Amino acid sequence: MRLDKLLSNRGYGSRKEVKEIIKKGHVLVNEERIKDGKTQIDPIQQIVTVFGEKVEYKEFIYLMMNKPPGVVSATEDTGDKTVIDLLGKDDQLYNPFPVGRLDKDTVGLLLLTNNGKLSHQLLSPNKHVTKTYFAKIKGVVTNSDVEAFQTGVTLDDGYVTMPATLRILSSGEQSEIELDITEGKFHQVKRMFEAVDKKVVYLKRIKMASLQLDPTLSEGEYRELTKEELQLLE
């Protein structure tokens, strides 16, 4: 990686500003003063300092967020706040993106990373990665619904869903359920319940693959994955 690219990516200024910092001798690589921004370095193996401050570098970033309502799962949006807007500047520098989408009014587990390979692995239809949701449903959810979901229900566009596991936590005028699905169709959970004449009034993703939402994270909060959590996704 070029030295000037590393420093600009880490927020030390524009490429032009970084070039001046380097030219004036404020940058050391393994304690050697470097004045050429085009110098190729290995930021993992070599120690880079700017004004005596060590430049922290990691190739990939992995963040778990408890997505709040009213925020869109995108890197940018012309009208709404995005999940990227909720990140600190130091984390934004890594250019992370959400792995998959949660609807604007859906809350819960959202993974953000800049590792495209891992994202593809989790989102590929061929992988059948399980996503688990907690939901509150307007209407009495019954064992007939459990059986229908296990078989696959027909959505409003004629698509028949893959088998899904529905667990009834409480049943009444407003039922509470958990649902495991292995697809990610547009508004899928809501449309599945509409297919059995019911309505989702609250939806929260609590698990993706083997990664569970940290219950200590309030809506809008996030943190880096632990090594153990990352291993669950690899």
GUMAR-358964 format. One record per residue (C-alpha): residue number from 1; residue in one letter; x, y, z. Coordinates in Angstrom, 1 decimal, always signed. Each point is the difference from the previous one (the first is absolute). Layout:
ronu,bami,east,north,up
NUM,A,X,Y,Z;
...
//
This chain:
ronu,bami,east,north,up
1,M,+0.0,+0.0,+0.0;
2,R,+1.2,+3.5,-0.8;
3,L,+0.9,+2.1,+3.1;
4,D,-2.1,+3.0,-1.1;
5,K,-3.0,-2.2,-0.6;
6,L,+0.3,-1.6,+3.5;
7,L,+0.1,+3.4,+1.7;
8,S,-2.8,+1.5,-2.0;
9,N,-2.2,-3.1,+0.6;
10,R,+0.7,+0.4,+3.7;
11,G,-1.2,+3.6,+0.1;
12,Y,+3.3,+1.9,+0.1;
13,G,-1.2,+2.3,-2.8;
14,S,-0.6,+0.1,-3.7;
15,R,+2.5,-1.7,-2.3;
16,K,+1.5,+3.5,-0.6;
17,E,+0.2,+0.8,+3.7;
18,V,+1.5,-3.3,+0.8;
19,K,+2.6,+0.5,-2.7;
20,E,+1.1,+3.2,+1.8;
21,I,+0.2,-1.7,+3.4;
22,I,+2.2,-2.7,-1.5;
23,K,+2.2,+2.5,-1.9;
24,K,+0.7,+2.0,+3.1;
25,G,+1.3,-3.2,+1.7;
26,H,-2.7,-0.5,+2.6;
27,V,-0.5,-3.7,-1.0;
28,L,+2.2,-2.9,+1.2;
29,V,-0.2,-3.6,-1.2;
30,N,+1.8,-2.3,+2.4;
31,E,+1.7,+3.1,+1.5;
32,E,+1.3,+1.0,-3.5;
33,R,-1.1,+3.4,-1.3;
34,I,-1.8,-0.4,-3.3;
35,K,-0.6,+3.0,-2.3;
36,D,-1.5,-1.7,-3.0;
37,G,-3.7,-0.7,+0.2;
38,K,+0.3,-2.6,-2.8;
39,T,+2.0,-2.3,+2.3;
40,Q,-1.5,-3.4,+0.2;
41,I,-0.4,-1.3,+3.5;
42,D,-1.6,-2.9,+1.9;
43,P,-2.2,+1.7,+2.7;
44,I,-0.4,-3.3,+1.8;
45,Q,+3.7,-0.9,+0.3;
46,Q,+1.5,+3.5,+0.1;
47,I,-0.5,+2.7,+2.7;
48,V,-1.1,+3.4,-1.5;
49,T,-0.1,+3.1,+2.2;
50,V,-1.2,+3.5,-0.8;
51,F,+1.2,+2.8,+2.3;
52,G,+1.1,-2.8,+2.3;
53,E,-3.5,-1.6,+0.1;
54,K,-0.3,-3.6,-1.1;
55,V,-2.3,-0.6,-2.9;
56,E,-2.5,-2.7,+0.9;
57,Y,-0.9,-2.2,-3.0;
58,K,-2.1,-3.1,-0.6;
59,E,-1.1,-1.3,-3.4;
60,F,-3.5,-0.9,+1.0;
61,I,-2.6,+1.3,+2.5;
62,Y,-2.9,-2.0,+1.3;
63,L,-2.7,+1.8,+2.0;
64,M,-3.2,-1.2,+1.7;
65,M,-2.7,+2.6,+0.1;
66,N,-3.4,-0.1,+1.7;
67,K,-1.7,+1.9,-2.8;
68,P,-2.6,+2.5,+1.2;
69,P,-3.3,+0.8,-1.8;
70,G,-0.1,+2.9,-2.5;
71,V,+3.5,-0.7,-1.3;
72,V,+0.7,-1.6,-3.4;
73,S,+2.4,-2.8,-0.6;
74,A,+2.1,+1.7,-2.7;
75,T,+3.3,+1.9,-0.3;
76,E,-1.7,+3.1,-1.2;
77,D,-3.5,+1.4,-0.5;
78,T,-1.3,+3.3,-1.3;
79,G,-2.8,+0.3,+2.6;
80,D,+0.5,-2.3,+3.0;
81,K,+2.7,-0.6,+2.6;
82,T,+2.0,-3.1,-0.8;
83,V,+1.7,-2.6,+2.3;
84,I,+3.3,+1.5,-1.1;
85,D,-1.0,+3.3,+1.4;
86,L,-0.2,-1.7,+3.4;
87,L,+3.7,-1.0,-0.1;
88,G,+2.9,+1.9,+1.5;
89,K,+2.4,+1.7,-2.4;
90,D,+2.8,-2.4,+0.7;
91,D,-2.3,-2.9,-1.0;
92,Q,-1.4,+1.8,-3.1;
93,L,+3.6,+0.3,-1.3;
94,Y,+0.0,-3.7,-0.7;
95,N,-3.0,+0.4,-2.4;
96,P,-2.1,-2.7,+1.5;
97,F,-3.4,-1.0,-1.5;
98,P,-3.0,-1.9,+1.4;
99,V,-0.1,-3.7,-0.7;
100,G,-3.5,-0.3,-1.4;
101,R,-2.9,+2.3,+0.9;
102,L,-2.5,+0.5,+2.8;
103,D,-3.1,+2.0,-0.9;
104,K,-0.1,+3.6,+1.2;
105,D,-2.3,-0.9,+2.9;
106,T,+1.6,-3.3,+0.9;
107,V,+2.5,-0.1,+2.8;
108,G,+2.7,-2.3,+1.2;
109,L,+3.1,-1.8,-1.1;
110,L,+1.9,+1.5,-2.9;
111,L,+3.5,-0.9,-1.0;
112,L,+2.2,+2.7,-1.6;
113,T,+3.3,-0.8,-1.6;
114,N,+2.3,+0.9,-2.9;
115,N,+0.8,-3.6,-0.7;
116,G,-1.9,-0.7,-3.2;
117,K,+0.9,-3.7,+0.0;
118,L,-1.6,-0.6,+3.4;
119,S,-3.1,+2.1,-1.1;
120,H,-0.4,-2.1,-3.1;
121,Q,+0.3,-3.2,+2.0;
122,L,-2.7,+1.1,+2.4;
123,L,-2.4,+1.3,-2.7;
124,S,+0.4,-2.6,-2.7;
125,P,-3.3,-1.8,-0.6;
126,N,+1.9,-3.2,-0.4;
127,K,+1.3,+0.1,+3.6;
128,H,-3.5,+0.1,+1.6;
129,V,+1.3,+2.0,+3.0;
130,T,-2.7,+0.0,+2.7;
131,K,-1.3,+3.3,+1.3;
132,T,-2.1,+0.0,+3.2;
133,Y,-2.6,+2.6,+0.8;
134,F,-2.2,+0.9,+3.0;
135,A,-3.3,+1.5,-1.0;
136,K,-3.3,+1.2,+1.5;
137,I,-2.9,-1.0,-2.2;
138,K,-3.5,+1.5,-0.2;
139,G,-2.2,-3.1,+0.1;
140,V,+0.1,-3.4,+1.6;
141,V,+2.9,-2.1,-1.3;
142,T,-1.0,-3.7,-0.1;
143,N,+1.6,-3.4,-0.6;
144,S,-1.5,+0.2,-3.5;
145,D,+2.2,+3.0,-0.7;
146,V,+3.0,-2.0,+1.3;
147,E,-0.8,-2.8,-2.4;
148,A,-0.6,+2.5,-2.9;
149,F,+3.4,+1.7,+0.6;
150,Q,+1.7,-3.4,+0.2;
151,T,-1.4,-0.9,-3.4;
152,G,+0.5,+3.4,-1.6;
153,V,-2.6,+2.7,-0.5;
154,T,-0.9,+1.8,-3.2;
155,L,+0.8,+3.7,+0.0;
156,D,-2.0,+2.8,-1.7;
157,D,+2.1,-0.3,-3.2;
158,G,-0.5,-3.8,-0.2;
159,Y,+3.4,-1.0,+1.4;
160,V,+0.0,-3.0,+2.3;
161,T,+2.3,+0.4,+2.9;
162,M,+2.5,-2.6,+1.1;
163,P,-0.9,-1.9,+3.2;
164,A,+0.2,+2.2,+3.1;
165,T,-0.1,-0.8,+3.7;
166,L,-2.7,+1.9,+2.0;
167,R,+0.0,-0.2,+3.8;
168,I,-3.0,+1.4,+1.9;
169,L,+1.1,+1.7,+3.2;
170,S,-3.4,+1.3,+0.9;
171,S,-3.3,+0.0,-1.8;
172,G,-2.8,+2.5,+0.2;
173,E,-1.4,+3.1,-1.6;
174,Q,+3.7,+1.0,-0.3;
175,S,+2.2,-3.1,-0.2;
176,E,+3.7,-0.2,+0.5;
177,I,+2.1,-2.3,-2.1;
178,E,+3.5,-0.9,-1.2;
179,L,+0.7,-0.9,-3.6;
180,D,+2.9,-1.6,-1.8;
181,I,+0.3,+0.7,-3.7;
182,T,+2.8,-0.7,-2.5;
183,E,-1.0,+2.5,-2.6;
184,G,+0.1,+3.8,-0.2;
185,K,-2.9,+1.0,-2.3;
186,F,-1.3,+3.6,+0.2;
187,H,-2.1,+0.4,+3.2;
188,Q,-0.1,-3.7,+0.2;
189,V,-1.0,-0.5,+3.6;
190,K,-2.8,+2.5,-0.3;
191,R,-1.2,-1.5,-3.3;
192,M,+0.1,-3.5,+1.4;
193,F,-2.4,+0.9,+2.8;
194,E,-2.2,+2.0,-2.4;
195,A,-0.3,-3.3,-1.9;
196,V,-1.7,-1.6,+3.0;
197,D,-2.2,+3.1,+0.6;
198,K,+2.1,+1.6,+2.8;
199,K,+2.0,+3.1,+0.5;
200,V,+3.5,+0.6,+1.4;
201,V,-0.1,+3.0,+2.4;
202,Y,+3.6,-0.4,+1.4;
203,L,+3.0,-1.7,-1.5;
204,K,+3.4,-0.6,+1.4;
205,R,+2.9,-2.1,-1.4;
206,I,+1.7,-1.8,+2.8;
207,K,+2.3,-2.4,-1.7;
208,M,+1.9,-0.5,-3.3;
209,A,+1.7,-3.3,-0.6;
210,S,+1.4,-0.8,+3.5;
211,L,+0.5,+3.7,+0.8;
212,Q,-2.4,+1.2,+2.7;
213,L,-0.9,+3.7,+0.7;
214,D,+1.8,+1.2,+3.2;
215,P,-2.9,+0.6,+2.4;
216,T,+2.0,+2.8,+1.7;
217,L,+0.0,+2.1,-3.2;
218,S,-2.7,+2.6,+0.0;
219,E,-1.7,+1.0,-3.3;
220,G,+2.5,+2.1,-1.9;
221,E,+3.0,-1.3,+1.8;
222,Y,+2.7,-2.2,-1.6;
223,R,+3.3,-1.7,+0.8;
224,E,+2.7,-2.0,-1.7;
225,L,-0.4,-3.8,-0.2;
226,T,+2.1,-2.0,+2.3;
227,K,+2.4,-2.6,-1.6;
228,E,-2.3,-2.7,+1.3;
229,E,-3.1,+1.6,-1.7;
230,L,+1.9,+0.5,-3.3;
231,Q,+1.0,-3.7,+0.0;
232,L,-3.8,-0.8,+0.1;
233,L,-0.4,+1.7,-3.3;
234,E,+3.1,-1.4,-1.8;
//
